[in-house]
Amino acid sequence: MAANPGARTRRRLSTEERREQLLSVGARLFSESAYDDVWIERVAEIAGVSRGLLYHYFPTKRDFFLAVVERESRRMLEMTAAVPGVPAREQLASGLDVFLEYVHTHAHGFRAFHRADAAGDQAVRRVYHRALGAQERQILAAIAEDPELGPLAQGRPDLKLAVRGWLAFVTAVCLEWLRGSDLSREQVRDLCARALLGALAP
């Protein structure tokens, strides 16, 4: 009797490849449905694995969702990391270009990440807010080190709140853009850049 082709495919995947496959499926399902409406059995079915194998990687649905949120958090932080010596204005435009490419390419993951704040699980919400805090610190550090924008930021008790509000603004704009806005990526980038520079204006 011939071997099952699907089984051969599963054996060829490394542990990391299988984990990434499961997280990609999870990101799609969590982006489309509320946490309570996502069933582990459905994830396993789409991935073509047994429920037992999925639980081998992620002991509970909570662990699975946490892993999805943490993966998207790492991606966003890596993509928006500051480059030493490059002016903040230039980094803002290029960083937004990279970020919007991520949002477009990994729309399911982006949506799933931002669904975490609505989750009732406090551990999931902590991961989400920790990730936003890291993004906030990256931006504040880049502004402080910039020779042009740094002086504008000195003595600004409202700066941290402004950056936090800007992150919420960018999130709302990107989620709306994914729903089918008529704006081009360049227009979305310029809108987001103007919003931050406007918040920094004296």
Secondary structure by P-SEA (a helix, b strand, c coil): ccccaaaaaaaaccaaaaaaaaaaaaaaaaaacccccccaaaaaaaacccaaaaaaacccaaaaaaaaaaaaaaaaaaaacccccccaaaaaaaaaaaaaaaaaaaaaaaaaaaaccccccaaaaaaaaaaaaaaaaaaaaaaaaccccccccccccaaaaaaaaaaaaaaaaaaaaaacccccaaaaaaaaaaaaaaaacc
